[in-house]
Amino acid sequence: MKRFFQWMLLMSLLLVLLAGAGGFFLWQEFAAHPGVSVSINGQDLGLDELHAAHWGSLMLGGLIVTLVLLVVLPLALVLGLGLPLLIVAGLLGLALLALLSMGGLLLSPLLLLGLLLWLMLRRTPDKPGAGRARPNP
């Protein structure tokens, strides 16, 4: 199972690398064609304007996206899915524990009687050498 997770991690990292390389090459291909423009909220932006954007704003955007993907998304999944499932499992476990303890309390005379009968009726295996006398050295 450990090997399976290692392969899955390797494949996912390879997929991230391929997606990043594909995005970079797509950006370069769009930049090679000057007639292509991007429309954002009705404003046409040429790719040369986007290409000339400040690297600081691009780095800040990448940092925010990385933070969201690495911190916010896992926390949202854990708190949104894991915590309710943990609460439900805990409540079901407490109910099962209460039922088992109440059953054990109610059935304790029968359990005690069964234990005594088992102790009286069980066969004790013969111990090897129990009937022989030990030689005195």
Disulfide bonds with the S-S distance in Angstrom:
none
